Amino acid sequence: MKKSILFPGQGSQYVGMGHDFYKNFKVAKQIYDEVDESLNLSLSSIIFEDSKGDINLTTNTQPAIMATGVAIFKVLQETNGIKIEDFDFCAGHSLGEYTALVCSDSISLKDAAIILKARGNAMQNAVKAGDGAMAAILGSESSEIEEIIKQGHFTSVEISNDNCPGQIVISGNKEEVDKCCIEIKNKIKKKTILLPVSAPFHCSLMKPASEKMEELIMQLKLKNPKIPIVSNVNSLETNNSQLIKKLLIEQIYKKVRWREIMEYMFANQVYNFIEVGPGKSLSGMLKRFNKDISIKNFSNLEDLKNKL
């Protein structure tokens, strides 16, 4: 049976994530220590002991989630003998693509940490604090949300995440997002939830961040990943490092096509998945597909008992 390995993105972070691996496995501690050194910052202290909410600052969140995903993957290599070549595809939700690229030996851990710190900072600063917003819409499909956006002439509002059946996220100017949510409640009677985020990610308002990151990403030393990665931008597989760079630039302001990524994998006879990293968000999304699939999650020491 074909298999895929998945890595979560922003929103899966929590204080203390990965700490049990850090304490119990030298290989995990080495990952966090290398990230700290690469950033000249004790990011591990923020991850394990944060009391100020600094872990939720995008510039910290992005490298923190990547470091935790890589640390857990390295422990799985050591304890369960897994190799990235055991999988037919890899994919990561938004910033999770960088975790996938590290684990598939396409980008170094140091470069991923540095670029994600810069990426988070650029995304955070692309829109003035309070001017943007994101909202999740439950029980809806993208076509009806696109129609409401069109009818309401909400010029800044876009679908930023098509995560799974019944879970859409919109991004844009806060005033327009608020008005769009009212229209959604009134016209199609769907529940909307404003998300506690610091900026409107994955929409055109993020183009300044993409432009700022373009040179840095194009200068990255990127090798072809050992297994194909399925991109958030076009939901297609590639292992071409130059194309991956271009997709990483576009990914900052384009929609996360996670539902389409999963459908692509189903079409390629992949029904066996593992999620590696903090939380269980991707596992939860997968369960919303009407498919007979196997999903195992590895986010804490207890999960190591799961047989691959």
Secondary structure, DSSP 8 states (H G I E B T S, - for coil): -EEEEEE--TT---TTTTHHHHHH-HHHHHHHHHHHHHHTS-HHHHHHH--SSGGGSHHHHHHHHHHHHHHHHHHHHHHH---GGG-SEEEESTTHHHHHHHHTTSS-HHHHHHHHHHHHHHHHHSS-TTSEEEEEEES--HHHHHHHHHHTT-TT-EEEEEEETTEEEEEEEHHHHHHHHHHHHHHH--EEEE---SS--SSGGGHHHHHHHHHHHHTS-----SS-EE-TTTS-EE--HHHHHHHHHHHTTS-B-HHHHHHHHHHTTEEEEEEESSSSHHHHHHTTSSS--EEEEESSGGGGGS--
